[in-house]
Amino acid sequence: MIRNVKRIYLTRHGKAEDADPRHGSDADRRLTADGKREVEEVARHLRRIDDKIEIVLTSPLRRAIETAEIIADEFGVALEVYHELNPPMAPSSLITKLRRRGEHRMVLVGHEPGLGQTISSWLKAHSMAFPMKKAAVARLDISHVDGDDAAILAWLAPPELFTR
């Protein structure tokens, strides 16, 4: 029996400032102006595709939070800092926690290689790579079938697909 169908949009943060130890840690890097514009366009197009997003979960790193704020504002939904999205990610732990959440449509904002590894883990395709460019979005449709997850990668789109 199919239960708990979830639609999860995995989104990599937008383009960020280059790392410079003189100006703070990697966690403090902000989105660039171009990065913000690109994420705004991606968020607008994502809302046209699916306007039923319930929550945005984000890594605690500044560039991810800034990306998530743009997306959450576009959808008018809450944003939650989700430490499981902090690099280095543990896909199996993230997946276990997401299964327990009540929301059925959510956006996750995080980093590579963790997002790509999460796609591989959910698809049980551990030998496959799913690299994501900055501001790229992947949609996973996940059903809980007879005690196990059945995941489908509906699509993985680079930001250029949304910004042309």
Buried (B, 14 or more C-beta within 10 A) or exposed (E): EEEEEBBBBBBBBBBBBEEEEEEEEEBBBBBBEEBBBBBBBBBBBBBEEEEEBBBBBBBEBBBBBBBBBBBBEBBEBEBBBBEBBBBEBBBEEBBEEBEEBEBBBBBBBBBBBBBBBBBBBBBEEEEEEBEBBBBBBBBBEBBBEEEEBBBEBEEBBBBEEBBE
